[in-house]
Amino acid sequence: MSESTISSKGQVTIPKAIRMRMHLKVGDRLRFVVEPDGSVRLAAATRDVSTLRDILPRPKRRATVDDMQSVIRRRAAKRADP
């Protein structure tokens, strides 16, 4: 079991073993969840971008630079028309 002390500013240092286990790094955000029994659960509030992989279906084909430029031109033309 790991322990930490609350500073005079209300800050707590997360012990290294916990940071490593949760894969936390500088700048990560944490969420404190108070459970009905009064215990507090610590959860990472940020997600590594790699966890978002495969959330959306893969496109049938990859977009080319020409495809992207074509869409940009069409949208610019629509904005130009009153």
C-alpha positions in Angstrom: 0.0 0.0 0.0 1.3 3.5 -0.9 0.8 6.6 1.2 1.2 10.3 0.7 0.9 13.5 2.8 -1.2 16.5 2.0 0.7 19.8 1.7 -0.4 23.1 3.3 -1.7 24.0 -0.2 -3.8 20.8 -0.4 -1.4 19.1 -2.9 -0.6 15.4 -2.8 2.3 13.7 -4.5 1.2 10.5 -6.3 3.7 7.8 -5.3 5.9 6.6 -8.1 4.6 3.0 -8.0 1.0 4.4 -8.6 2.1 6.7 -11.4 3.9 3.9 -13.1 1.0 1.5 -12.7 -1.5 4.1 -14.1 1.0 5.2 -16.8 0.7 8.8 -15.7 3.1 11.4 -16.9 3.6 15.2 -16.4 0.5 17.1 -17.5 -1.9 14.2 -17.2 -5.2 15.1 -15.5 -6.8 13.0 -12.7 -10.3 12.5 -11.7 -11.3 11.9 -8.0 -14.5 9.9 -7.8 -16.2 9.7 -4.3 -17.9 6.3 -4.0 -21.2 5.9 -2.0 -19.3 4.2 0.8 -17.1 7.3 1.2 -14.0 5.8 -0.4 -12.3 7.8 -3.2 -11.2 6.3 -6.5 -8.5 7.9 -8.5 -8.9 7.7 -12.3 -6.9 9.2 -15.2 -9.0 11.9 -16.9 -6.8 12.1 -20.0 -6.5 9.3 -22.6 -3.5 8.4 -24.7 -4.4 9.2 -28.3 -3.5 5.6 -29.2 -6.6 4.4 -27.2 -8.8 6.1 -29.8 -7.6 3.8 -32.6 -10.4 1.8 -34.3 -13.2 3.8 -32.8 -14.4 4.9 -36.2 -14.7 2.4 -39.1 -11.9 2.5 -41.7 -12.7 4.4 -44.9 -13.2 2.2 -48.0 -10.2 3.9 -49.6 -7.6 6.4 -48.5 -8.1 10.1 -49.4 -5.5 11.5 -51.7 -4.1 15.0 -51.7 -6.2 15.6 -54.8 -9.3 14.5 -53.0 -8.7 16.9 -50.2 -7.9 19.8 -52.5 -11.1 19.1 -54.4 -13.2 19.3 -51.2 -11.5 22.5 -50.2 -12.2 24.1 -53.6 -15.9 23.0 -53.4 -16.4 24.4 -49.9 -14.6 27.6 -50.9 -16.9 28.0 -53.9 -20.0 27.4 -51.7 -18.9 30.2 -49.3 -18.3 32.5 -52.3 -21.8 32.1 -53.6 -24.4 34.4 -51.8 
